[in-house]
């Protein structure tokens, strides 16, 4: 049953818990303000859209989610996807894709799929996270250097054979566009951005309680207003409405849904991964345990409601969730207060937010990208297996230069390929005649029972799953059995999995052995392989009397056949 964590949290709620949640909620709300604005701008939409998302989605994620301390809102991971959708389909298309993603998230939760998201390999998560970080930082070059990008309908620009009438959404064309206009650098904006970034690195290293991004935003805004009176001007984020917009429904035409569905899947997958990862981190900090399926439903509700009020995709935010926990937040009430704090700021101080310099926001986003990249994790990964390095590199490069959706798909394909290859490498089909009579197994280094294998019988042990990837090893072993033997014992005590390819291999082995007058005996077969043999009729083809519980019975059966 769908049961948000807030219901459980209210059972023994007290004034002291409320006081703790209240303080944490206000602090997180203040911390979230500059990030919400920055992610809105980085997504290509507006600063207001980022704030609307933090308010609406933040409230819904806390009210309906499966974590007691999760703080939701816009995150850096979504900026790449949102930028591309907004550039191609506008705000209406973005809203449609986000609502579809919300529906998909709810379905994932309803059908208990929350646990499956955790099976996405760590290498893929690391790869696309680092790729998103590079894309975020790269996308801020224009604001960081104060470039005047003159691409418009009246002044189209040709890049890599394609004509653009606005700033390209893809990484490589965007970098080329920045290069074309780099001579328009505004040194005042660059100095402001560079000094803000240096301040953030120093501040965050020594001071943890007060977010450096908030200090940067306040100080640079004040300085910008003062210096503007003396002729030094830089671009600001522009007007922010002092209220939430009226809700409006996006376009749900069949053509629009069909076109945007793949993008919606990307948003849903990314939201699921990031929210559950954040919830898992929170569990480690608090000792609680979140409900993955309820969390996905809460995320789905948030992503359905957010675009109705002009918002963008949202998910659980690790940094804001950690801030909430460190400041005493222990129930979803803290997340709700965080959303209300942002609403109050919007209503009473929104007009001042419009004065925030874009250069300062660029510095905040570059700092976010730096922290997001996960250099320690990448460094550890690069010291590991070549297969992991390959999956990481491919996912990273495709995320940056192609698309996040494609990166996840290709990354999963590579990860599956390397996993199958590893299983093939670990699986062995070996002649155990010498092993069994010698007393010690060469591959396990442990005592083996001494067995009296009769002349005319040969034992092969299948070590590992017998599936399409290991079938060839099995076939070679059977071919090498020769005609000097009349009984082939296949020892399957270490074969816990069999698939259709394995059944086909057994059928082929049976046919080959029949031609040579050899009887196959299966020894120590496990439940899954046996059940599959039953369902496919393989048990009857081999003869049920030739399927033995252990090697001793198999040898007795072999002696009977040879007599």
C-alpha positions in Angstrom: 0.0 0.0 0.0 1.1 3.6 -0.7 1.9 5.0 2.6 4.1 8.2 2.6 6.7 8.5 5.4 5.0 11.6 6.8 2.2 9.4 8.1 4.5 7.3 10.2 6.5 10.4 11.3 3.3 12.0 12.7 2.5 9.2 15.1 4.9 10.3 17.9 5.5 13.8 16.7 6.4 16.3 19.4 7.1 20.0 19.9 10.9 19.3 20.2 10.9 17.5 16.9 9.0 20.3 15.2 11.5 22.9 16.6 14.3 20.8 15.1 12.5 20.4 11.7 11.6 24.1 11.7 15.2 25.2 12.0 16.5 22.7 9.5 13.8 23.5 7.0 14.6 27.3 7.1 18.3 26.7 6.7 17.8 24.2 3.8 15.3 26.7 2.2 18.0 29.4 2.3 20.6 27.0 1.0 18.3 25.8 -1.8 17.5 29.3 -3.1 20.7 30.1 -5.1 20.9 26.5 -6.3 17.3 26.6 -7.6 18.0 29.8 -9.4 21.3 28.5 -10.8 19.8 25.2 -12.1 16.9 27.1 -13.7 19.2 29.3 -15.6 21.6 26.5 -16.5 18.6 24.5 -17.9 18.0 27.3 -20.4 14.6 28.2 -18.9 14.4 30.9 -16.3 15.5 31.5 -12.7 11.8 31.6 -11.8 11.2 28.1 -13.1 14.0 26.8 -10.8 12.4 28.5 -7.8 8.9 27.2 -8.7 10.3 23.7 -9.0 12.0 23.9 -5.6 8.7 25.0 -4.0 6.2 22.7 -5.7 8.3 19.6 -6.2 10.1 20.1 -2.9 6.7 20.1 -1.1 5.4 17.1 -2.9 8.5 15.0 -2.5 8.5 15.6 1.3 4.7 15.1 1.6 4.3 12.0 -0.5 7.8 10.4 -0.6 9.2 7.3 1.1 12.2 9.0 2.9 11.9 10.9 6.2 14.6 13.4 5.3 14.7 13.7 1.5 14.8 17.2 0.1 13.7 17.5 -3.5 14.0 20.1 -6.2 15.9 20.9 -9.4 19.3 19.4 -9.7 22.4 19.7 -11.9 21.8 16.2 -13.4 18.7 17.5 -15.2 20.1 20.6 -16.7 21.5 18.8 -19.7 18.2 17.0 -20.6 16.1 20.1 -19.9 18.3 22.4 -22.0 17.9 20.1 -25.0 14.1 19.7 -24.6 13.5 23.4 -24.1 15.6 24.4 -27.0 13.7 22.0 -29.3 10.2 21.9 -28.0 9.8 25.0 -25.8 8.3 25.1 -22.3 5.1 23.3 -23.4 7.1 20.3 -24.7 9.2 20.3 -21.6 6.1 20.2 -19.4 4.6 17.3 -21.4 7.8 15.3 -21.1 8.0 16.0 -17.3 4.4 14.9 -16.7 5.0 11.7 -18.7 8.1 11.0 -16.7 6.1 11.5 -13.5 3.5 9.0 -14.6 6.3 6.5 -15.4 7.8 7.0 -11.9 4.5 6.3 -10.3 4.1 3.1 -12.4 7.6 2.1 -11.3 6.6 2.5 -7.7 3.2 0.8 -8.0 4.8 -2.2 -9.7 7.5 -2.5 -7.0 10.4 -1.7 -9.3 12.2 0.5 -6.9 14.8 -2.2 -6.1 15.6 -2.7 -9.8 17.0 0.8 -10.2 19.8 -0.2 -7.8 21.1 -2.7 -10.3 22.4 0.0 -12.6 26.1 -0.5 -12.5 28.2 2.0 -10.4 30.5 2.5 -13.4 27.6 3.9 -15.5 26.3 6.2 -12.7 29.9 7.5 -12.2 30.3 8.0 -16.0 27.1 9.9 -16.7 27.5 12.0 -13.5 31.0 13.1 -14.6 29.6 13.7 -18.1 26.8 15.9 -16.7 29.4 17.8 -14.6 31.5 18.6 -17.7 28.4 19.6 -19.6 27.3 22.0 -16.8 30.7 23.6 -16.5 31.1 23.9 -20.2 27.7 25.5 -20.6 28.7 28.3 -18.2 31.6 29.5 -20.3 29.5 32.2 -21.8 28.3 33.6 -18.5 31.7 33.0 -16.8 33.5 35.2 -19.3 30.6 37.5 -20.0 30.6 36.7 -23.7 28.2 38.5 -26.0 26.7 35.7 -28.1 25.2 37.2 -31.2 23.3 34.2 -32.6 19.7 35.1 -33.6 17.2 34.9 -36.4 18.7 38.0 -37.9 22.3 36.7 -37.4 22.3 32.9 -38.0 25.6 31.0 -37.5 26.8 27.9 -39.3 28.5 25.3 -37.1 29.5 21.8 -38.2 27.4 22.2 -41.3 24.2 23.1 -39.5 22.7 26.6 -39.3 21.7 27.9 -35.8 19.5 30.8 -35.0 20.0 30.5 -31.3 22.6 29.0 -28.9 23.1 25.3 -29.7 22.0 22.8 -27.1 24.6 20.1 -28.0 28.0 20.3 -26.2 30.4 20.4 -29.2 28.5 23.0 -31.3 28.1 25.1 -28.1 31.8 25.0 -27.4 32.5 26.0 -31.0 30.0 28.9 -30.6 31.8 30.1 -27.5 35.1 29.9 -29.4 33.7 32.1 -32.2 32.6 34.8 -29.8 35.4 34.5 -27.2 36.8 37.9 -28.4 33.7 39.5 -26.8 34.9 38.7 -23.3 33.8 41.1 -20.6 36.7 41.4 -18.2 34.5 42.8 -15.4 32.2 39.7 -15.5 35.2 37.4 -15.8 36.9 38.9 -12.7 33.6 38.7 -10.7 33.2 35.0 -11.8 36.8 34.0 -11.1 37.0 35.6 -7.7 33.6 34.1 -6.8 34.8 30.7 -7.8 38.0 31.1 -5.8 36.1 32.3 -2.8 33.8 29.2 -3.0 36.7 26.8 -3.1 38.3 28.4 -0.1 35.1 28.9 1.9 33.8 25.4 1.3 37.1 23.9 2.5 37.0 25.6 5.9 33.4 26.5 6.6 30.6 23.9 6.3 27.7 25.3 8.2 27.0 28.3 6.0 26.8 27.7 2.3 29.4 29.6 0.3 27.0 29.9 -2.7 24.6 32.0 -0.6 27.4 34.3 0.5 28.6 34.7 -3.1 25.1 35.6 -4.4 24.5 38.2 -1.7 27.9 39.8 -1.9 28.1 40.0 -5.7 24.6 41.3 -6.0 25.3 44.1 -3.6 28.6 44.9 -5.3 26.9 44.7 -8.7 24.3 47.3 -7.7 26.9 49.6 -6.3 29.3 49.4 -9.2 26.5 49.7 -11.7 26.1 53.3 -10.5 29.7 53.9 -11.5 29.3 52.6 -15.0 30.4 48.9 -14.4 27.5 46.7 -15.5 27.1 43.0 -16.0 24.2 40.8 -17.0 21.7 39.8 -14.3 19.2 37.0 -14.2 16.2 39.3 -14.9 12.8 39.8 -13.5 11.3 37.1 -11.2 7.5 37.2 -10.5 6.5 37.7 -6.9 4.0 34.8 -6.9 3.4 31.3 -8.3 1.9 31.2 -11.7 -1.6 29.8 -12.3 -1.6 26.1 -13.1 -2.0 25.1 -16.8 -2.1 21.8 -18.6 0.5 21.0 -21.2 -0.1 19.5 -24.6 -1.1 15.8 -24.5 -1.7 15.2 -28.2 -0.8 11.7 -29.5 1.9 13.2 -31.8 3.5 15.1 -28.9 3.4 12.2 -26.5 4.9 9.8 -29.1 7.7 12.2 -29.9 8.6 13.0 -26.3 8.1 9.6 -24.8 11.8 8.5 -25.1 12.9 11.8 -23.5 10.3 11.2 -20.7 11.9 7.8 -20.1 15.3 9.5 -19.7 13.9 11.9 -17.2 12.2 9.1 -15.2 15.3 6.9 -15.1 17.5 9.8 -14.0 15.0 10.9 -11.4 14.7 7.4 -10.0 18.5 6.8 -9.9 19.3 10.2 -8.3 16.4 10.1 -5.8 17.1 6.6 -4.6 20.8 7.2 -4.4 20.1 10.3 -2.3 17.7 8.4 -0.1 20.3 5.6 0.4 22.9 8.2 1.4 20.4 9.7 3.9 19.8 6.3 5.4 23.5 5.9 6.1 23.5 9.3 7.9 20.3 8.7 10.0 20.1 5.0 10.5 16.6 4.9 9.0 15.5 3.0 6.0 13.5 4.5 3.1 10.8 2.8 1.1 12.0 2.8 -2.5 8.6 2.2 -4.1 6.9 4.9 -2.1 9.8 7.3 -2.9 9.3 6.7 -6.6 5.6 7.4 -6.3 6.3 10.6 -4.4 8.9 11.6 -7.1 6.2 10.9 -9.7 3.6 13.1 -8.1 6.2 15.9 -7.8 7.1 15.7 -11.5 3.4 15.7 -12.5 2.5 18.7 -10.4 5.7 20.8 -10.9 5.3 21.5 -14.7 1.6 22.5 -14.1 3.0 25.5 -12.2 5.8 26.4 -14.7 8.4 24.1 -13.1 11.0 21.7 -14.5 11.9 18.0 -13.6 12.9 17.4 -10.0 14.4 14.7 -7.9 16.0 14.2 -4.5 19.1 16.4 -4.0 21.9 14.7 -2.1 23.6 18.0 -1.0 20.4 19.6 0.3 19.3 16.3 2.0 22.6 16.1 3.8 22.3 19.8 4.9 18.8 19.0 6.2 20.1 16.0 8.3 23.2 17.9 9.6 20.9 20.8 10.8 18.6 18.5 12.7 15.8 17.6 10.2 14.4 14.2 11.0 10.9 14.1 9.5 9.3 15.2 6.2 8.0 18.3 8.0 11.5 19.8 7.5 11.2 19.4 3.7 7.8 21.0 3.7 9.1 24.0 5.7 12.0 24.3 3.2 9.4 24.7 0.4 7.4 27.2 2.4 10.6 29.2 3.2 11.3 29.4 -0.5 7.7 30.5 -1.2 8.0 33.3 1.4 11.3 34.4 -0.2 9.6 34.5 -3.6 6.7 36.5 -2.4 8.6 39.1 -0.4 12.1 39.2 -1.9 11.7 38.0 -5.5 12.3 41.5 -6.9 15.8 41.5 -5.3 16.7 38.1 -6.8 16.4 39.7 -10.3 19.6 41.7 -9.5 21.8 38.5 -9.1 24.7 38.7 -11.6 24.9 35.9 -14.2 28.7 35.7 -13.6 28.2 34.9 -10.0 25.7 32.2 -10.9 28.2 30.8 -13.4 30.7 30.5 -10.6 28.2 28.7 -8.4 27.4 26.2 -11.2 31.1 25.5 -12.0 31.6 24.8 -8.3 28.6 22.5 -8.3 30.0 20.7 -11.4 33.4 20.3 -9.7 31.8 18.7 -6.6 29.5 16.6 -8.8 32.2 15.2 -11.0 33.4 12.8 -8.2 37.1 12.9 -8.8 38.0 10.4 -6.0 35.5 7.9 -7.4 36.9 8.3 -10.9 40.4 7.9 -9.6 39.6 4.7 -7.8 37.7 3.4 -10.9 40.7 4.1 -13.2 42.8 1.8 -11.0 40.4 -1.1 -11.4 39.6 -3.5 -14.2 39.9 -2.5 -17.8 36.2 -3.5 -18.4 35.1 -1.0 -15.7 37.3 1.7 -17.2 35.8 1.0 -20.7 32.2 1.3 -19.5 33.0 4.5 -17.6 34.7 6.1 -20.5 32.1 5.2 -23.1 29.3 6.4 -20.8 31.1 9.6 -20.0 31.9 10.4 -23.7 28.4 9.7 -25.0 26.9 11.7 -22.2 29.0 14.7 -23.1 28.9 14.5 -26.9 25.7 12.7 -27.8 22.9 12.2 -25.3 22.3 11.0 -21.7 19.7 8.5 -22.8 22.0 6.9 -25.3 24.8 7.0 -22.8 22.8 4.9 -20.3 21.6 2.5 -23.0 25.1 2.0 -24.4 26.6 1.8 -21.0 24.2 -0.9 -19.9 25.0 -2.8 -23.2 28.7 -2.6 -22.5 28.3 -3.6 -18.9 26.2 -6.6 -19.9 28.7 -7.6 -22.5 31.6 -7.5 -20.1 29.6 -9.3 -17.4 28.8 -12.1 -19.8 32.4 -12.3 -20.9 33.5 -12.5 -17.3 31.0 -15.4 -16.7 32.4 -17.2 -19.7 35.9 -16.7 -18.5 35.0 -18.0 -15.0 33.1 -21.0 -16.4 35.0 -24.2 -17.1 34.2 -27.6 -18.5 37.1 -29.8 -17.5 37.9 -33.5 -17.5 37.9 -34.5 -13.8 39.0 -38.1 -14.1 42.5 -37.4 -12.8 41.2 -34.9 -10.3 38.7 -37.3 -8.8 41.2 -40.2 -8.4 44.1 -37.9 -7.3 42.4 -36.7 -4.1 42.9 -32.9 -4.5 41.0 -30.7 -7.0 43.3 -28.5 -9.0 40.9 -25.5 -9.1 39.6 -25.6 -5.5 42.6 -26.9 -3.5 40.3 -28.9 -1.1 40.0 -32.6 -0.4 37.8 -34.6 -2.8 36.3 -38.0 -2.1 38.2 -40.8 -3.8 35.9 -42.4 -6.4 36.3 -45.5 -8.3 35.5 -44.4 -11.9 35.2 -47.5 -14.0 37.0 -48.0 -17.3 34.8 -46.9 -20.1 33.5 -43.8 -18.2 34.6 -40.2 -18.3 33.7 -37.4 -15.9 33.5 -33.7 -17.0 32.7 -31.0 -14.5 30.8 -27.9 -15.5 32.1 -25.1 -13.3 29.7 -22.1 -13.6 26.5 -21.4 -15.4 25.8 -23.3 -18.7 24.3 -20.5 -20.9 24.7 -19.2 -24.4 28.1 -17.7 -23.6 29.7 -21.0 -22.3 28.0 -23.4 -24.7 31.1 -23.6 -27.0 33.3 -24.7 -24.1 30.8 -27.5 -23.4 30.6 -28.6 -27.0 34.4 -28.8 -27.3 34.6 -30.9 -24.1 32.0 -33.3 -25.5 33.8 -33.5 -28.9 37.0 -34.4 -27.0 35.3 -37.2 -25.1 36.1 -39.5 -28.1 34.8 -43.0 -28.8 36.9 -44.9 -26.2 34.2 -44.1 -23.6 30.7 -45.5 -23.4 29.5 -43.3 -20.5 29.9 -39.5 -20.2 29.1 -38.2 -16.6 28.5 -34.4 -16.5 29.0 -33.2 -13.0 26.8 -30.1 -12.4 27.2 -29.5 -8.7 28.5 -25.9 -9.5 26.0 -25.2 -12.3 23.3 -23.2 -10.6 21.9 -21.7 -13.8 20.9 -23.1 -17.2 19.2 -21.3 -20.1 17.8 -22.1 -23.5 21.3 -22.1 -25.0 22.4 -24.6 -22.4 19.4 -26.9 -23.1 20.2 -26.7 -26.8 23.8 -27.7 -26.1 22.6 -30.7 -24.1 20.4 -31.7 -27.0 23.3 -31.5 -29.4 25.6 -33.4 -27.0 22.9 -36.1 -26.6 22.6 -36.4 -30.4 26.4 -36.6 -30.8 26.8 -39.1 -28.1 23.9 -41.2 -29.5 25.9 -41.4 -32.8 28.9 -42.7 -30.9 27.0 -45.0 -28.6 27.7 -42.9 -25.5 25.2 -42.5 -22.6 25.1 -39.2 -20.8 24.5 -39.1 -17.0 23.9 -35.8 -15.1 25.2 -35.6 -11.6 24.3 -33.2 -8.8 22.0 -31.1 -10.8 20.5 -28.0 -9.0 16.8 -27.0 -8.9 16.7 -24.4 -11.7 18.6 -26.5 -14.3 16.5 -29.6 -13.3 13.1 -27.7 -13.6 14.1 -26.4 -17.0 15.1 -29.9 -18.1 11.6 -31.0 -16.9 9.7 -28.2 -18.7 11.6 -28.7 -22.0 11.4 -32.5 -22.0 15.2 -32.9 -21.7 14.8 -35.0 -18.6 12.9 -37.6 -20.6 15.3 -37.5 -23.6 18.3 -38.2 -21.3 16.3 -40.8 -19.3 15.3 -40.0 -15.7 17.4 -42.9 -14.5 20.4 -41.0 -15.9 19.8 -37.9 -13.7 21.5 -38.6 -10.4 21.5 -36.7 -7.2 25.3 -37.0 -6.6 28.5 -38.3 -8.1 28.4 -41.6 -6.2 25.0 -42.5 -7.6 26.2 -41.4 -11.1 29.2 -43.8 -10.9 26.9 -46.6 -9.8 24.6 -45.9 -12.7 27.7 -45.9 -15.1 28.8 -49.3 -13.8 25.4 -50.7 -14.4 25.4 -49.4 -18.0 28.9 -50.7 -18.7 27.9 -54.2 -17.4 
